[in-house]
Amino acid sequence: MTIVGARLKELRESIRISQKDLAGKLGITQSAVNRYENNQSEASYQTLLLYADYFDVSMDYIYGRTEKPQGKLYEYRPKIIEDNAEMQRFVEMCFDPNSPMNDRLKQTLIEMLGEVKK
């Protein structure tokens, strides 16, 4: 997977750290870093997790599944049923019933939750 090697090299170079220094921080050898970056060897899943954690990027980014370093391929949007009694109870608990804005805040939240469903 040439994209993985390219991403690993790009990440390292983006913070101007040498292969030797990165290897020390990840607990692997400099020659391993070199092999991964030049696609001469594939890093283990555990090693790729070390890279992801160190550079604070997603595994999807390392594998070339997205161009967003933080990111997901999709945006999670919970399925909300309009007449869900449990959701209604949750909304009721969120606001102080004595507040003059209580009804308006509840309605706004319900509308926002409805938009997420679409």
HUQUIFEN-V944414 format. One record per run of one state. SS is the DSSP state (H for helix, E for strand, - for the rest). FROM is the first residue (numbers start at 1). TO is the last residue. Records with the same first field share a line. If there is no record, write none. Layout:
SS->FROM-TO / FROM-TO
This chain:
-->1-1 / 15-18 / 27-29 / 38-44 / 56-58 / 63-84 / 95-101 / 118-118
H->2-14 / 19-26 / 30-37 / 45-55 / 59-62 / 85-94 / 102-117
